[in-house]
């Protein structure tokens, strides 16, 4: 895949770089904050080779790429270095004013956690593997290797406030190193030891509440949010010559005690309340809680609000050392993988089979977006069956009251973190989710059409070949085409001078006069692109062929350039004609010039 080309197409599709306030990425998605979402062309973006789908949720315009998202993001940054951070404050603020408070909060939470999710997930998996190694006597807890890897797996959780402080400061546009200093003070060893031993500690007579902030989430988020109001005040007060020293100095001197005295205790109280509320919901009926979350979690993912749940799961681990929701979510992930596997096993379409196969693998390893958007949601029934199977599996895990001992993204590598009481119920739930979704999808979720219908629906017009006014073939001033004798098709009165490949295929013919070209898809669809009426008489003048016969082309690849003005000045009609020359092979071929893709299968 040409990541550079895809990056250019995506930026053009979202309305150009001037329409981008901010862009970052998570495990599978490019996440944009746009100045005006109306300027983005969702239809064009979703048609791009390499884009799974587009989601507008949580105040973000999300382009789902899949596992290659980091490479596409790198190319976007290369296009314009401003994409490494934010654009003008005015544009960003204007955009945020249009969003609801909930959307802004969800966007903030996702952007805070996204940069270190890989390290967080890896640490959780390593912790799970260590549990597995200890249970099977591969390693002892007294072994040096075990202790070193244990420290490696615990480190990011213990120092979590530092990571959150750094990324939150970037999002709130305050000094990141001041933020990390504040976070580090909260987990400074001497302070932790003194508060753990219940020794009295005060700040100029004001008592400091004994608390532990390692592995905490909400206290540091509140502290950096407060810093985003205080730091600008100091910047305005101090002249530029001394601002770089005195603003950080006073920020640290004020924020550390303020966090320990007020912000931290409030944050801990909020954390405790949230954990208690979730615990109460689960305690009321673990089985019903498992059924509801299992059946709805992947729908929550579609709308992008699963970040709130991730934050609460991490908070549960910090508060109680375990979390009951992660094992249920893992079953939902396995169910999405199962539906993708069912599609892979049943479909006869080569492209869909390829997408479903890769989506199954990525879903098993916790990345479900390719399965959701690329396969299950498009076919609908596989999505319904995945939700049904995950609801039943989640109820089983809830009944067994399975707990996760650490946070990691739910997937096959996370299973060791669920070892303990009720683990057998988790295994049964995973089997029900995976196998149930696979079986239901295989039996009832995929309808195989005839080979020609199936292939055509994927092979034709993926990229607009030329901009202009589409007209019916019978309106063309040439009986050879208007009569339909050459085959079914349509025509375009062009407003530009470059013909691009409408689909991936092979150049089957390049005419010496350069006024026409033939393309053939892998499934045998033969398309003739003819520029103008009687323009063969120009003998190639005003035409420039950009490809050769036998060459493979991709959607959007330039084929022919022509000089529209000079051809018209020479007395020729420049209408561009698109004809399927072997139309008779495809009984259900339909031409609809009102449709974005004018060549369709009914």
Secondary structure, DSSP 4 states (H G I P E B T S, - for coil): --HHHHHHHHHHHTT-GGGEEEEEE-SSEEEEEES-GGGS-HHHHHHSTT--EEEEETTEEEEE--TTHHHHHHHHHHH-GGGGSB--HHHHHHHHHTS-HHHHHHHHHHHHHHTTHHHHHHHHHHHHHHHHHHHTTSS-TTSHHHHHHHHHHHHHHHTHHHHHHHHHHHHHTS-HHHHHHHHHHHT-HHHHHHHHTT---EETTEEPPP---TT--HHHHHHHHHHHHHHHHHHHHS-HHHHHHHHHHHHHHHHHHHIIIIIHHHHHHHHHHHHHHHHHHHHH-HHHHHHHHHHHHHHHHHTTTHHHHHHHHHHHHHHHS-BSHHHHHHHHHHHHHHHHHHHHHH---HHHHHHHHHHHHHHHTT--HHHIIIIIHHHSHHHHHHHHHHHHHHHHHHHTT--BSS---SSGGGGGGG-STTHHHHHHHHHHHHHHHHHHIIIII-----HHHHHHHHHS-SS-SS-EEEEEGGGSS-HHHHTSTT-EEEEEEESSSEEE-SSSEEEEEE-TTSSEEEEE-TT--EEEEEESSSGGGGTTTTEEE-S-TT-EE-TT-EEEEE-HHHHHHTT----EEEEETTGGG-TTEEE-TTSSSSEEE-
